[in-house]
Amino acid sequence: MCHRTQSLRKTGEVRGSGSPASVGTSITRTATFKTTFDISTFRAREYGGLIAGGLACMLGSGLSQTCVAHFLGRRKEVPLTEWELTSSRLEVGDDLEAIETYYQRGWTDGLPVVPPTEGRVRQFLECCGYRPDQVVGVVPQRRRILTAEKVAINAVMAGCLPAYAPVVMTAVEALTTDQFNLHASTASTGGAAPLIIVGGQIARDLGINSGVDVFGAGYRANATIGRTIRLVLMNLCGAKPGMLDKATLGHPGKYSYCIAENEEASPWEPLRVSKGFPEEVSTVTVVASEAPHYVTNHGSYTPQALLDNLADAMSSLGSFANADWVVVVCPEHAAVLARHRWSRSDVQSYLVENCRRSVADLKRVDRRPGPVQPGDEHEMVLMLSDPEDITLVVAGGGAGGFSAVIPPWAGGKSSRMVTRAIGVCVDC
């Protein structure tokens, strides 16, 4: 007897039929085979309207009661078993064949993926309360509509747990806003990647790393949430290298680029509060960013000396950009600022005033026209004009004087940082 299982192609999960075997497994004496669902993307002309809806999360998913309350407050109770998954199926022999098929068809980021089966996809959708056909985002320049089913398939492929669904869906919503300008920032030769910053109780509940090795390996939530965004961009938005991703170099964040704010080590209000959200609300912030640039300082005991190091790194001639900068302040450096009672706005204003270069410097590298003139050495040009263009995030391990500056996408202010609440509408 052959136990039939099905798995979604390009994003999926497994459902068994004809046997009480557990979801996602199929072991029989004669044969094992699986079917993966095809996740070809919808085009705008094929979908008649946009459906708005809230996020939800099951009580059993590991989130705190506070977070669950946020999600359940907007959930519409419709049994997921009544929702049809419309992605087409692809039949394969086993998990290894499925993985190799994804490679052959260009559905991976270069790493193996989890075969997406119907059961896994339904579990993911159940944890965010979206119907499969519900629209999460639209990329009009590419005539792409991103439905919850398609996003869920890619999330399963990336290795996400169902509990990560509210963060994933909110991140996709933020990335597809007009303000973020997803099409331009992902197609550019500049090679930026969406940096995902999660703040609030949900980051702690899901174990999103904000401490030691914050940009490194070893944390499933960081790795798979960030990887989901890359697979969504590649499989649903066409952002594949050489096609709609023309990055000259790219950077490792294009595999996964997701961190949490270390709120316990921060001397300031959380990032989400500084952007106008209630403290009890968790948020996702997205920004088109280059790779982190280390700024090492173990000897400064005053805010001015410490911040001069950061300002110098930010205003290098190769990164002189008037756009959304992220400055990741390590706990050791944050403690220096806290001892001297420097507020978030104090730090932002100081950096704006000191991220500058002389006209002579800019002329020598052709960032200003004409030859160097008398007085150019002393005439200074500010890189930034608005303190709000600098986002301060405390993150990293408690030991070591290593902060980082993260330059913006080369397209400048044509892509702006976006912060969205997870599971609640703060404007309702």
C-alpha positions as CSV (number, residue, x, y, z in Angstrom):
1,M,0.0,0.0,0.0
2,C,1.2,3.5,-0.9
3,H,0.5,6.3,1.5
4,R,-0.1,9.4,-0.5
5,T,1.2,12.8,0.8
6,Q,1.1,16.2,-0.8
7,S,3.4,19.1,-0.5
8,L,3.2,22.6,-2.0
9,R,5.7,23.6,-4.7
10,K,7.7,26.8,-4.2
11,T,6.1,27.1,-0.8
12,G,4.3,24.3,0.8
13,E,3.5,21.7,3.4
14,V,2.5,18.0,3.6
15,R,-1.0,16.5,4.1
16,G,-1.5,12.8,4.3
17,S,-4.6,11.0,3.0
18,G,-5.6,7.4,3.2
19,S,-3.6,6.8,6.4
20,P,-3.4,8.0,9.9
21,A,0.3,8.8,9.5
22,S,1.4,12.0,11.1
23,V,1.4,15.2,9.1
24,G,4.4,15.7,7.0
25,T,5.6,12.1,7.1
26,S,4.9,9.1,5.0
27,I,6.5,5.7,5.6
28,T,5.1,2.5,4.1
29,R,6.5,-0.9,3.2
30,T,6.2,-0.4,-0.6
31,A,6.6,3.2,-1.6
32,T,6.6,6.8,-0.5
33,F,5.9,9.7,-2.8
34,K,5.0,13.3,-2.3
35,T,3.4,16.0,-4.4
36,T,4.5,19.6,-4.2
37,F,2.4,22.6,-5.0
38,D,3.3,24.9,-7.8
39,I,3.5,28.5,-6.5
40,S,3.4,30.5,-9.7
41,T,2.6,34.0,-8.8
42,F,-0.7,35.8,-9.5
43,R,-0.7,38.7,-11.9
44,A,-2.7,41.9,-11.2
45,R,-5.1,41.3,-14.0
46,E,-6.0,37.8,-12.6
47,Y,-7.1,39.1,-9.3
48,G,-10.2,41.3,-8.9
49,G,-9.7,43.0,-5.6
50,L,-7.8,43.5,-2.4
51,I,-9.0,42.0,0.8
52,A,-8.0,43.6,4.1
53,G,-7.7,41.7,7.3
54,G,-6.0,41.5,10.6
55,L,-3.4,39.1,12.0
56,A,-4.0,36.4,14.5
57,C,-1.9,33.8,16.3
58,M,-3.0,30.6,18.0
59,L,-2.7,30.4,21.8
60,G,-0.6,27.3,21.4
61,S,2.1,28.9,19.3
62,G,4.3,30.0,22.2
63,L,3.4,33.7,22.2
64,S,2.6,35.6,25.4
65,Q,-1.0,36.3,26.4
66,T,-0.4,40.0,25.6
67,C,0.7,39.3,22.0
68,V,-2.0,36.7,21.4
69,A,-4.6,39.3,22.5
70,H,-3.3,41.7,19.9
71,F,-3.8,39.2,17.2
72,L,-7.1,37.7,18.3
73,G,-8.6,41.1,18.5
74,R,-8.8,41.3,14.8
75,R,-9.2,37.7,13.8
76,K,-12.2,36.5,11.8
77,E,-13.0,32.9,12.7
78,V,-13.2,31.0,9.5
79,P,-12.2,27.3,9.6
80,L,-9.0,26.9,7.6
81,T,-10.3,23.5,6.4
82,E,-12.9,25.4,4.4
83,W,-10.2,27.4,2.6
84,E,-8.9,26.0,-0.7
85,L,-5.2,26.2,-1.5
86,T,-5.0,27.0,-5.1
87,S,-1.3,26.4,-5.8
88,S,-0.8,23.6,-8.3
89,R,0.8,20.3,-7.2
90,L,4.0,18.8,-8.4
91,E,4.5,15.1,-7.7
92,V,8.0,13.9,-6.6
93,G,9.4,10.7,-5.0
94,D,10.6,11.9,-1.7
95,D,12.0,15.0,0.2
96,L,15.4,14.8,-1.4
97,E,13.9,14.7,-4.9
98,A,11.7,17.7,-3.9
99,I,14.8,19.6,-2.8
100,E,16.6,18.9,-6.0
101,T,13.6,19.8,-8.0
102,Y,13.5,23.2,-6.3
103,Y,17.1,23.7,-7.2
104,Q,16.5,22.7,-10.8
105,R,13.6,25.0,-11.2
106,G,15.3,28.0,-9.6
107,W,13.1,28.2,-6.5
108,T,15.8,28.3,-3.8
109,D,18.2,30.9,-2.6
110,G,21.1,28.5,-3.1
111,L,20.4,26.6,0.1
112,P,18.2,23.5,0.6
113,V,14.6,24.2,1.4
114,V,11.9,22.5,3.5
115,P,9.4,20.8,1.1
116,P,6.2,22.8,1.5
117,T,3.3,20.5,2.0
118,E,-0.4,21.4,2.4
119,G,-0.4,20.6,6.1
120,R,2.5,22.9,6.9
121,V,1.1,25.7,4.9
122,R,-2.3,25.5,6.6
123,Q,-0.6,25.5,10.0
124,F,1.3,28.7,9.0
125,L,-1.9,30.4,7.8
126,E,-3.7,29.3,10.9
127,C,-1.2,31.1,13.1
128,C,-1.7,34.5,11.3
129,G,-5.4,34.3,10.6
130,Y,-5.2,35.0,6.9
131,R,-7.3,33.3,4.2
132,P,-5.1,31.7,1.5
133,D,-6.4,34.2,-1.1
134,Q,-6.0,37.2,1.1
135,V,-3.7,39.9,-0.3
136,V,-0.7,40.7,1.8
137,G,1.0,43.1,-0.6
138,V,1.1,44.4,-4.2
139,V,4.1,45.3,-6.3
140,P,2.4,47.2,-9.2
141,Q,5.6,47.9,-11.2
142,R,6.0,44.1,-11.6
143,R,2.3,43.3,-11.8
144,R,2.6,41.0,-8.8
145,I,0.0,40.4,-6.1
146,L,1.3,38.5,-3.0
147,T,-1.3,36.4,-1.4
148,A,-1.1,34.8,2.0
149,E,-0.9,31.3,0.5
150,K,2.2,32.2,-1.6
151,V,3.9,34.0,1.3
152,A,3.2,31.0,3.6
153,I,4.6,28.5,1.1
154,N,7.9,30.5,1.0
155,A,8.0,30.8,4.8
156,V,7.7,27.0,5.1
157,M,10.4,26.6,2.6
158,A,12.6,28.9,4.6
159,G,12.1,26.8,7.7
160,C,9.8,29.1,9.7
161,L,7.8,27.9,12.6
162,P,4.1,28.7,12.3
163,A,4.5,31.1,15.3
164,Y,6.6,33.4,13.1
165,A,3.7,34.0,10.8
166,P,2.6,37.4,12.3
167,V,6.1,38.8,11.9
168,V,6.5,37.5,8.4
169,M,3.2,38.8,7.2
170,T,3.7,42.2,8.8
171,A,7.2,42.5,7.2
172,V,5.8,41.7,3.7
173,E,3.1,44.3,4.3
174,A,5.7,46.9,5.2
175,L,8.0,46.0,2.3
176,T,5.2,46.5,-0.3
177,T,4.2,50.0,0.8
178,D,4.8,52.8,-1.7
179,Q,7.1,54.4,0.9
180,F,9.5,51.5,0.8
181,N,9.7,51.3,-3.0
182,L,10.4,47.6,-3.1
183,H,10.8,47.4,-6.9
184,A,13.5,50.1,-7.2
185,S,15.5,49.0,-4.1
186,T,15.6,45.3,-5.1
187,A,16.3,45.8,-8.8
188,S,19.1,48.3,-8.3
189,T,22.8,47.7,-9.0
190,G,23.3,49.1,-5.5
191,G,22.9,45.6,-3.9
192,A,20.9,46.6,-0.7
193,A,18.8,44.2,1.2
194,P,15.8,44.7,3.4
195,L,16.9,44.9,7.0
196,I,14.2,43.6,9.3
197,I,14.2,45.0,12.9
198,V,11.6,43.4,15.3
199,G,10.7,45.1,18.5
200,G,8.5,44.4,21.5
201,Q,7.2,41.4,23.4
202,I,6.9,39.2,20.3
203,A,10.6,39.4,19.7
204,R,11.3,37.9,23.1
205,D,8.5,35.3,22.8
206,L,9.8,34.0,19.5
207,G,13.5,34.1,20.5
208,I,14.6,36.6,17.9
209,N,18.2,37.3,18.8
210,S,19.1,40.9,19.9
211,G,22.3,40.0,21.8
212,V,25.5,38.2,21.2
213,D,26.3,37.7,17.5
214,V,23.2,39.6,16.6
215,F,24.0,39.6,12.8
216,G,25.4,36.1,13.0
217,A,24.2,32.5,12.9
218,G,22.6,30.2,15.4
219,Y,19.1,31.6,15.8
220,R,16.2,30.0,13.9
221,A,13.9,32.9,14.1
222,N,16.4,35.5,12.8
223,A,17.6,33.1,10.1
224,T,14.3,31.9,8.8
225,I,12.2,35.1,9.0
226,G,15.0,36.9,7.1
227,R,15.3,34.1,4.6
228,T,11.5,34.1,4.0
229,I,11.8,37.7,2.8
230,R,14.5,36.7,0.4
231,L,12.5,33.8,-1.0
232,V,9.4,36.0,-1.3
233,L,11.5,38.5,-3.3
234,M,13.0,35.8,-5.5
235,N,10.0,33.6,-6.1
236,L,7.1,36.0,-5.9
237,C,8.6,39.3,-7.0
238,G,11.1,38.0,-9.6
239,A,14.1,39.4,-7.8
240,K,16.6,36.8,-9.0
241,P,20.2,37.6,-9.7
242,G,20.6,38.7,-13.3
243,M,16.9,39.2,-13.8
244,L,15.1,41.7,-11.5
245,D,18.1,41.8,-9.1
246,K,21.0,43.6,-10.8
247,A,23.2,44.0,-7.8
248,T,26.8,44.6,-8.7
249,L,28.0,42.9,-5.5
250,G,25.2,42.3,-3.1
251,H,26.0,41.3,0.5
252,P,25.4,38.4,2.9
253,G,22.3,40.1,4.2
254,K,20.6,39.0,1.0
255,Y,20.4,35.5,2.5
256,S,18.9,36.7,5.7
257,Y,18.9,40.1,7.4
258,C,16.8,40.1,10.6
259,I,17.5,41.2,14.1
260,A,15.7,42.3,17.3
261,E,16.3,45.4,19.4
262,N,18.0,44.8,22.7
263,E,15.5,46.8,24.7
264,E,16.9,45.6,28.0
265,A,20.3,47.1,27.3
266,S,19.0,50.4,25.8
267,P,19.1,53.6,27.8
268,W,16.2,55.0,25.7
269,E,12.6,54.3,24.9
270,P,12.2,51.4,22.4
271,L,12.5,52.2,18.7
272,R,8.8,51.6,18.2
273,V,7.9,54.2,20.8
274,S,10.3,56.7,19.3
275,K,8.3,56.3,16.1
276,G,5.0,56.9,17.8
277,F,3.7,53.4,18.6
278,P,2.4,52.4,22.0
279,E,4.9,50.6,24.1
280,E,2.7,47.5,24.5
281,V,2.6,47.0,20.7
282,S,5.2,44.9,18.9
283,T,6.5,46.2,15.5
284,V,8.5,45.4,12.4
285,T,10.7,48.0,10.9
286,V,12.1,47.5,7.4
287,V,14.8,49.6,5.7
288,A,16.8,49.1,2.4
289,S,20.3,48.7,3.7
290,E,23.9,47.8,2.8
291,A,25.9,45.5,5.0
292,P,26.9,46.6,8.6
293,H,30.2,48.4,8.9
294,Y,32.0,47.8,12.2
295,V,33.0,50.8,14.3
296,T,35.5,49.7,17.0
297,N,36.2,51.7,20.1
298,H,37.3,50.4,23.5
299,G,38.8,53.6,24.9
300,S,36.3,56.4,24.7
301,Y,34.7,57.5,27.9
302,T,32.8,60.5,26.7
303,P,29.8,60.6,24.3
304,Q,31.6,63.1,22.0
305,A,34.7,60.9,21.5
306,L,32.6,57.8,21.0
307,L,30.2,59.5,18.5
308,D,33.1,61.1,16.6
309,N,34.2,57.5,15.7
310,L,30.7,56.7,14.4
311,A,30.4,60.0,12.5
312,D,33.7,59.4,10.8
313,A,32.6,56.0,9.6
314,M,29.3,57.3,8.4
315,S,30.8,60.2,6.4
316,S,33.4,58.2,4.5
317,L,33.6,59.4,0.9
318,G,32.4,56.0,-0.3
319,S,29.2,56.2,1.7
320,F,28.3,59.9,1.8
321,A,24.5,59.4,1.5
322,N,21.7,61.6,2.7
323,A,19.1,58.9,3.4
324,D,18.0,56.4,6.1
325,W,21.0,55.3,8.2
326,V,20.8,52.7,10.9
327,V,23.3,53.0,13.7
328,V,23.5,49.8,15.8
329,V,24.9,50.8,19.3
330,C,26.4,47.9,21.3
331,P,25.5,47.7,25.0
332,E,29.0,48.8,26.1
333,H,28.8,52.0,24.0
334,A,25.1,52.5,25.1
335,A,26.3,52.5,28.7
336,V,28.8,55.4,28.0
337,L,25.9,57.4,26.6
338,A,23.6,56.5,29.5
339,R,26.2,57.5,32.1
340,H,26.3,61.0,30.6
341,R,22.5,61.1,30.2
342,W,22.5,61.6,26.4
343,S,19.1,61.1,25.0
344,R,18.3,59.5,21.6
345,S,17.7,62.9,20.1
346,D,21.0,64.2,21.6
347,V,22.9,61.4,19.8
348,Q,21.0,61.9,16.5
349,S,21.6,65.7,16.5
350,Y,25.3,65.3,17.3
351,L,25.8,62.8,14.5
352,V,24.0,65.1,12.0
353,E,26.3,68.0,13.0
354,N,29.4,65.9,12.7
355,C,28.8,63.7,9.7
356,R,30.5,66.1,7.3
357,R,33.3,66.5,4.8
358,S,35.1,69.5,3.4
359,V,34.3,70.8,-0.1
360,A,37.9,70.0,-1.0
361,D,37.4,66.4,0.0
362,L,34.3,66.1,-2.1
363,K,35.9,67.8,-5.1
364,R,38.9,65.5,-5.0
365,V,36.7,62.5,-5.6
366,D,34.4,64.3,-8.1
367,R,31.5,64.5,-5.7
368,R,31.6,68.2,-6.3
369,P,32.5,69.8,-9.7
370,G,35.5,71.9,-10.3
371,P,39.1,72.2,-9.0
372,V,39.8,72.8,-5.3
373,Q,39.7,76.5,-4.5
374,P,41.2,78.5,-1.6
375,G,38.9,78.1,1.3
376,D,37.5,74.7,0.2
377,E,39.5,72.9,2.9
378,H,37.6,74.8,5.6
379,E,34.1,74.9,4.1
380,M,32.2,71.9,5.4
381,V,29.2,70.0,3.9
382,L,26.8,68.2,6.1
383,M,25.9,64.7,4.9
384,L,22.5,64.7,6.6
385,S,19.9,67.4,7.2
386,D,17.4,65.7,9.5
387,P,18.2,63.8,12.7
388,E,15.3,61.5,12.0
389,D,17.3,60.1,9.1
390,I,19.4,58.3,11.7
391,T,17.7,55.3,13.4
392,L,19.4,54.2,16.6
393,V,19.1,50.6,17.6
394,V,20.8,49.1,20.7
395,A,21.8,45.5,19.9
396,G,24.6,43.0,20.3
397,G,26.4,41.3,23.2
398,G,27.2,43.0,26.5
399,A,31.0,42.6,26.1
400,G,33.0,44.4,23.5
401,G,33.2,48.0,22.1
402,F,31.9,47.1,18.6
403,S,29.0,49.1,17.2
404,A,28.1,49.3,13.6
405,V,26.8,51.8,11.0
406,I,24.6,50.6,8.2
407,P,24.5,52.7,5.1
408,P,21.3,53.2,3.1
409,W,20.6,51.9,-0.3
410,A,22.3,54.0,-3.0
411,G,19.0,55.2,-4.3
412,G,18.8,57.5,-1.2
413,K,15.4,58.8,-0.1
414,S,13.5,57.2,-2.9
415,S,13.2,54.3,-0.4
416,R,12.2,55.2,3.1
417,M,12.1,53.2,6.3
418,V,8.7,51.8,7.3
419,T,7.5,50.6,10.7
420,R,4.3,48.6,11.0
421,A,2.5,47.3,14.1
422,I,2.1,43.5,14.4
423,G,-1.5,42.3,14.5
424,V,-3.1,45.6,15.5
425,C,-4.2,48.8,13.7
426,V,-3.0,51.7,15.8
427,D,-5.0,54.2,13.7
428,C,-8.4,52.4,14.2
